Amino acid sequence: MKDVNVQISERRSKLGFYQSQVGQDSGMTQQMVQRIEAGNDCKLSSLKRTAKALGTDIALVPEEKQLMVDMILEASTPLAAIEKLQAYAKKMQSSDKKEAHAAI
């Protein structure tokens, strides 16, 4: 998964927002948004306000679920995400069967 600051920068660009717009919507300055996007340390409250201004949320993702979350985030559409997850599930099922069979 990409670093939070990279995700924020990419989301802002995708939405066509300027840093100043995000700053205004989040009650911060453009310079504060710039520092967050640069990966500098910031308060959690600033990060949350920035995420909200971008129509996103912040969450912790368990390492064992990281791949699935990445598949969803990188998919171009909800249907594409479902297809990726289904293909992954089939692959995991077949590898589980092979491992179980090899253990016998």
C-alpha positions as CSV (number, residue, x, y, z in Angstrom):
1,M,0.0,0.0,0.0
2,K,1.2,3.5,-0.8
3,D,2.1,5.8,2.0
4,V,-0.7,8.0,3.3
5,N,0.9,11.2,2.0
6,V,1.1,9.8,-1.5
7,Q,-2.5,8.6,-1.3
8,I,-3.6,12.1,-0.3
9,S,-1.7,13.7,-3.1
10,E,-3.0,11.3,-5.7
11,R,-6.6,11.6,-4.4
12,R,-6.4,15.4,-4.5
13,S,-5.0,15.4,-8.0
14,K,-7.6,12.9,-9.2
15,L,-10.4,15.2,-7.8
16,G,-8.8,18.1,-9.6
17,F,-8.3,20.1,-6.3
18,Y,-5.6,22.5,-5.5
19,Q,-3.8,22.3,-2.2
20,S,-5.3,25.6,-1.3
21,Q,-8.8,24.2,-1.9
22,V,-8.1,21.2,0.4
23,G,-6.6,23.6,2.9
24,Q,-9.7,25.8,2.9
25,D,-12.1,22.8,3.1
26,S,-10.2,21.4,6.0
27,G,-9.6,24.6,7.9
28,M,-5.9,24.6,7.3
29,T,-3.5,26.5,5.1
30,Q,-2.2,25.4,1.7
31,Q,1.3,25.1,3.3
32,M,-0.1,22.6,5.9
33,V,-1.5,20.5,3.1
34,Q,1.8,20.8,1.2
35,R,3.7,19.5,4.3
36,I,1.3,16.6,4.7
37,E,1.7,15.6,1.1
38,A,5.5,15.9,1.4
39,G,5.3,13.3,4.2
40,N,6.2,15.5,7.0
41,D,5.0,14.8,10.5
42,C,1.6,16.2,11.3
43,K,-1.1,15.9,13.9
44,L,-3.6,13.1,13.5
45,S,-6.4,15.7,13.6
46,S,-4.9,17.5,10.6
47,L,-4.6,14.2,8.7
48,K,-8.2,13.4,9.5
49,R,-9.4,16.8,8.4
50,T,-7.5,16.5,5.1
51,A,-8.9,13.0,4.5
52,K,-12.4,14.3,5.1
53,A,-11.9,17.2,2.7
54,L,-11.0,14.7,0.1
55,G,-14.0,12.5,0.7
56,T,-11.9,9.7,2.3
57,D,-11.3,8.1,5.7
58,I,-8.3,6.8,7.5
59,A,-8.1,3.2,8.6
60,L,-5.6,0.6,9.9
61,V,-5.4,-2.4,7.7
62,P,-4.2,-5.7,9.1
63,E,-1.1,-7.0,7.2
64,E,-2.8,-10.2,6.3
65,K,-5.6,-8.3,4.5
66,Q,-3.3,-5.7,2.8
67,L,-3.3,-7.5,-0.5
68,M,-7.1,-7.6,-0.7
69,V,-7.4,-4.0,0.2
70,D,-4.9,-3.0,-2.4
71,M,-6.9,-5.0,-5.0
72,I,-10.0,-3.0,-4.1
73,L,-8.2,0.4,-4.1
74,E,-6.4,-0.2,-7.4
75,A,-9.5,-1.4,-9.2
76,S,-11.0,1.0,-11.7
77,T,-14.6,0.0,-10.9
78,P,-16.5,-1.9,-8.1
79,L,-17.0,-4.8,-10.6
80,A,-13.3,-4.9,-11.4
81,A,-12.6,-5.1,-7.7
82,I,-15.0,-8.0,-7.3
83,E,-13.5,-9.9,-10.2
84,K,-10.0,-9.4,-8.8
85,L,-11.1,-10.7,-5.4
86,Q,-12.9,-13.7,-6.9
87,A,-9.8,-14.6,-8.9
88,Y,-7.7,-14.3,-5.8
89,A,-10.1,-16.4,-3.7
90,K,-10.0,-19.2,-6.4
91,K,-6.3,-19.1,-6.4
92,M,-6.1,-19.3,-2.6
93,Q,-8.6,-22.2,-2.6
94,S,-6.6,-24.2,-5.1
95,S,-3.4,-23.6,-3.3
96,D,-5.0,-24.7,0.0
97,K,-6.2,-27.9,-1.7
98,K,-2.7,-28.6,-3.0
99,E,-1.1,-28.0,0.4
100,A,-3.6,-30.2,2.1
101,H,-3.1,-32.9,-0.5
102,A,0.7,-32.7,-0.2
103,A,0.5,-33.1,3.6
104,I,-1.3,-36.5,3.2
